[in-house]
Amino acid sequence: MLLRILPIFLYLLSPYLEAAAKKPNIILIFVDDLGYGDLACYGNEKIKTPNIDQLASEGQRWTSFYASGPACVASRTGMMSGRHSTQLGSQPLRNDRSALLPAMLKRQGYATAILGKWHLAGYPKDFTKAPMHPLECGFDYHFGTPGSNDAPGPPKQTLDAFNTATSDTWKIPLIRGRDVVENPADQSLFTQRYTKEAIQWIEDHKEDTFFLYLAHNMPHVPIFASHDFQAKSDAGVYGDVVEEIDWSVGEVMKAVKSAGVEEDTLIIFTSDNGPWTVFGPRHAGTAKPLRGQKGTTWEGGFRVPGIFRWPGTIEPATIDGIGVNIDFYATFATLTGERELPRNKPGWMSTDLTPTLLEGEPSPRTTWFYSPDVYRSGKFKIHRTTRQPTNPHTRERTPIARHDPPLLYNLDEDIRELDNIAGGHPEVVSRLLKELEAAQ
């Protein structure tokens, strides 16, 4: 009986075994504070993003793709560990760096590099010696900044500070490996420098299987474009910065093609969270048509562009199912043949998205745990609490609003989260509350 079933089982499993055997190169382009509505392929009419649009048209463009947190560190924590930042308990990432995503890929034979922002080591006095330095977490090569490009800086990160910002205002070190290259770094050159490094690294490793994590500092405030991109867009300085990122994406795509590894390379483009719209259009983007922004649990804080391109393997499509950057861990594990996943660690929430990416099936993820008080199941989303963004002039936090019963929205019909339907659907509220508690 077993001998008759085995061939059928192997046949059904063959697409995933074949994918694992390929072990694709992976380029993860991760930008900072880019909004859901900042790209032309997501509806922006002022900012020109032809290279990212090409990436989307040649791959899968996800319309319900989420960051795993509404701010920098939380999102990166989820993405690099497959674990939700609010659920780590007594097992922080520094206690098991070998369980992080780059370390897993390195075990699978990948050459690994990070170019850009890390932000999982905090701001130690000497980042070059920090135990959470990228070189201690699975990366072979590192060139970038310890964290965001606004720290260290003025005592308060206010709108006035950003309005008068120069690179010298913000004492941001640029570090290669464990050596400080420049301090303060010229922030207007960040995107150019990372792109140049990416092109060279791809060329140097075209004979390897590689993971390149290109984590742009931009368009996080304070924003700077290089000379060639200043005053070029129809959307002011912010548009200039995004269009330079689009140029960078185009250069990476050219480098992959020139290296002869285009059909062997999965390129992913996404953002760490929603836009910091509170600082205005000069400094920040838009989440339109979504409500909210960075730091909030409205859709605009979490929902971001999500694009996956792998010529010859991923068929072009628009995917409306749910995906989260926390899912990269389980997905990359399937693609590379990794069997040992840290499922027993607190907060593990990673879901394998390969059935959708490789076969075009509906996303296996049907729920998302934004926070201990906010949850989505299918088309419905509840908020037990909500919060507005910080005051841009004082940076004071706004009080948390508590809702009993929770707010309920049908995201299929009300993507802007304006029509609270909790009163008419108490059974849905009750079901989602039970699911939320079970997910804690």
N, C-alpha and C positions, 0 to 999 in steps of 0.2 A: 504493500500500500504506500509506504513512504517513498519507495523508488518511483512510483507513478506520480506522486504529488510533487516531488522535488523539482522535476523539469519545469512544471507549471509555475512553481514558486520562483524559480530562478528567472524565468521569462518575465514575470511581472516585476521582478526586482531589477531587471537588466538596465533600464534607463538610469537608475540611481548608481548601480555598480559601474556603469560606463562613465558617468559623471565623476565618480570618485576616482576612477582610473586616470582620467584626464588631468586631474590636479591642476586646475587653471591658475594662471597668474591672477592675482587680485589687486586691483588698484581702488582704494577707498578714498574718494575725494570728499572731505568733510569740512564744510564751511561754517562760519561762526555767526549766528544771529540772522541768517538769511530767512526772509519770510516766505510763507506759502505762496503769496502772490507776487513775488519779485522777479519771476522768470517769464519770458514770453510764452513758453509752453505751458505755463500755469495761469495765463491770462493777462500778464502785464503788457500794457500798450506803449509804455515809454522807454523801458530798458530793453536794449537789443541783446539777445543771448543766442546767437545762431549756432554756436558749437554745442551748448547744452541742449538746445532744441534738437540738434541732430542726434545727440546721444539718446534723447527720449524717443525720437521717431524710429531709431534703429533698435530700440530695446523695449523694455517695459517701463511705462510711466504709471506709478501708483498714486491714486488720488486720496487714499486714506492711510498714508504712511506717517508714522509718529516717531518723534524723539522719545527716549525713555525717561526724560526729565525736562522740565520747563526752563532749565538753566544749565550753564556750561558743565559743571562738575558732575551733577546728577546724570546728565545725558551720557557723558563719557564713561562714567562708572558702569552704567547699564550696558553700553555697547561693548566695552572691553572685558566684561565679566559674564554677561548673560544673566546678571542678577540685578534686581531692582534696588536702587540706592536707598530707599526707605526701609528695606527689609534685611539689611546686612547683619543686624544684631551685633553679636560679639565677635564676628569674623570679618573685619575690614579687609580690603584688598591687599594691604601690605603684609598680611599674615600668610598669604599664599600667592605670591607673584607668579608661580609656575602654572597657576590655573587661569591666567589672563590670556586673552585672544592671541596676541603675538607669540607668546610662549608655546601655545598649542600649535600654531602654524609652524613655528621653528622645529618642533618635534616631528612634524610631518615633512621636514626637509626643505622648508621655505627659507630663502634669503629674505630678511625683514628690514624695513627701513621706515622711520618716521621723519617727515619734513613738516615743521610747523609747530602748532600749539599742542602741548601735552595736558597739563592741568590735572594730573592725578597725584601730584606730589605736594600740593599746597604751595606755599612760598617759603621754603626753608632758607635759613641764612646763607647756605651754600648749596645751591641746587646741584652742582656738579658732583657732590658727594652724597646726595640724598638716596636713601634705600629704595625710593620709588622712582628713581631716574629711569627713563626708557630703556637704557642699556641693562638695567637690572630686571626688566619686565618682559624680555623676549625679543627686543629689537637689536639687530646687529649694527645698525647705523642710525645716528640721530643728528638732526640739524634743525634748530628752532628755538622756541621760547618756553620757559617753565610753565606759563599759564597765559591768561588773557593779556592783551596789549594795553590794558588800563591799570595795571598794577605791577610794580609800585608806581604811584603818581601823586597827585594832589590829595590832601587829607579827605576830601569829599569828591566823589565822582558825580559832579553836578552838570547841568546843562551849560552853565557859564564856563565851567572848566573845559568842556568839549568844544565850545564855540571859539575858545582862544588856544586850543591845543596845538602844539608842535611836537615833533619827535623828541625834542630835548625836554619837554614838560614831563614826559613819561619815561622813567629810567628803566627801560625794558632791555634786558640783555639778550643778545643773539648768541647761541651756544652750539658749537659743533662737538658732538661727543661729550667730553668733559672739559672742553676749553672754551672760554669766553672769546668770541670773535669780535664783538662790538658792543659797547655799552656807554650811552644809550644807542640802541639800534635805530637806523633810519627806517621808520615804518613805511614810508612811501615805496620802499624797495622790497618789502616782505614778499609780495606776490611774485615779483620778477625773480627774486633769488630762489624761492622755493621751486618755481617752475624750471629754472635753469638746472637746479640740483636734480629734479625729477627726470628731466630729459637725459641727463648724464647717467643717472642711476639705472634707468631702464636700459640704456645702451650697454652699460657695463654688466648687466645681469640678464641679458636676453637669452643666454644659454642655460640659465638657472630657472627654477620655479620660484617666483617671488611674490611677496606681499609688500606693497607700497601704500603707506598711510599718509596721504597728503592732506594735512590738517591746517587749512588756511586760517590766519588770524582774522582776516577780513570776512565780512563787513562789520565786525564788532567795533563799537566806538572806543577810542577816537579813530575815525576813518581817514585813510590816506591812499591816494592813487599815485602811481608813478607819473613822471612828466609826460610820457607819450599818451596817457589816458586822461589827463586833466582837461576838464571842460569839453569833453567829447560826447557825452550822452545828453539825452533830452530830459534827464531826471536829476540834474545837479550832481553834486559831489558823490552822493550815495550811488547814483546811476553809474558814474565813472568807475567806482570801486567794483561794482558788480560786473560791469562790462570787461574790466581787466581780469576778473576771475574767469569769465567766459573765455577770454583769450587764452588763459592758462589751460583750461580744459581742452581747447583746440590744440594747443601745443603738445599736451600729453597724448591726445589721440594720434597726432602725427608721429610722435616718438614711438608709440606702440606699433604703428603701421610700418615705420621705417626699420624697426628692429625685427620685423617679420613675425611678430607674435600676436597679431590682431585677433586671430580666431582662437587663440589660446588664452585670451585675457578677458576677465570679467571686470568691467569698470562700473563702479557705483558712485552716484552723486547724491548727497543729502546734506541737511543742515542739522546743527546740534540742538536747536530749539527755534521757537518763533522769533519775530523781529522785536527789537526794543523800541517800539513805536513811540513810547512816551517822550523820547528825545527829539521827535519831530522829523519831517521829511529830509532835512539836510543831513541827518546823522543815521537815520534808520529806515527800514523798509516797511512793507505792508503784508498783512496776513489776509487781505481781501480774497474771497468774500467772508472769511471767518471772523468771529468775534474774539477779542482778546489779543494778547501779545506775550512776549517773554515774561516768565515769572508768574503767569496765571494758569489756571487749569481749564480755561475756555479752549476751544479748538485752536485758536490762534497761537496759544502758547506751546502746544505739543505737535500739531499737525504740520508737516513740512514736506518739501519736495522729496520724492524718492524715485530714483531712476537707476535701472539695471541694464547694462548692455554687454552682450557676449555674442558676437557675430557667429552665425551658424549653429548656435545652441539655444539662445533665448529668442523666441519669435516675437517680433514687434507687437505690442498690445497695450491697451490701457486697462489697468487693474484697479477695480474699485474695492476689493477686499482689504482687510486690515493687515498691516505689517508694521513692525517696530524695529528700531535699530538694535534693540536688545536681542533680536532674532538673528543677527549676523553670526553669533557664536555657533548656534546649532546648525545653521545653514552652511557655514564654512566647514564645519566638522563633517557634514555629509559630503560636500564637494571634494574634500581632501582625504576622506577615509578615516578620520579620527573617531575612535569608538569610546574613549574615556571622557565623558562629559561630567562637569561638576554639579550633577543634578541634586546631590545631597546637601549642597551649601545653601544657607538661608537666602531667600530672595530669588532663587533660580526661576526664571520665567521665559527662557529662550525657546522659540518655536522654529522648527525647520521649515523654511519657505520653498525648498526645492520643488515640491509638487507643482507650485504655481510657476516658478521660474523656468523649470525644464519642460513641464508638460502642459502648462496653461490651465491647470486645474484651479478651482476656487481656492482662495487662501485658506490654509488649515487654521489660521488664527481667526477667531470670531469674537474675541473679547479683548479688552485692554484695561489694565489697572493703572490709571494715571497716578493716583495717590491713595492713601488710606481712606479718603473721603470722596473720591471721584472715580467712576467706573463706567465702562461701556460694554454692552452685550448686544451684538448684532447692530440694529439701527438705533437702539435706545441708549441714552446716557443719563446718569444721575450725578448730581452735585449735592453732597451733604454740607459742603462749605464752598465759598468762593472768596476771592481776594482780588483787589484792584492792584495795578502796578505801583511802584514807589513814586513819590513826588519827585519830579525831575529837578526841581530847584533846591530841595532840602535833602532828598534821598530818604525821607522818613517812610517807614512802612505803613500801609493802611491796615485798619483792623480786619480781622477775618470775619466774614459774615457766615452765620450758621443757619441752616435751613432744615426745618422739621415741619412737615415732611420734606424730603429732598426735592430739589428741582429735577424735572424730567423733561428730556428733549428727544424728539424723533429726528435724528441727524439726516435721514434720507429725505425728509420733507422740510427740515428746518436747520440747514447747515450753519446758520448764523446764531443759533441758540437764543432765539427771541421769544418763542412761544412755549411757556412752561405748561405742560399738559399733565402734570402730576395729579391734579384733582380728578381728571377723567379716567385715569389708569392706575388706580391703587394696587391692582394685582401685579402690574409691571414693576412698580416701585418696590413692592414686597419681594418679588423675585430677584431683582437686581441687588437689593440690600443683602439677601442671603448669599448670592454669588460673591459679592464684595467681601463679606465677612469670611467666606471660605477661602478667598484668595490671600487673606492676610497672613 
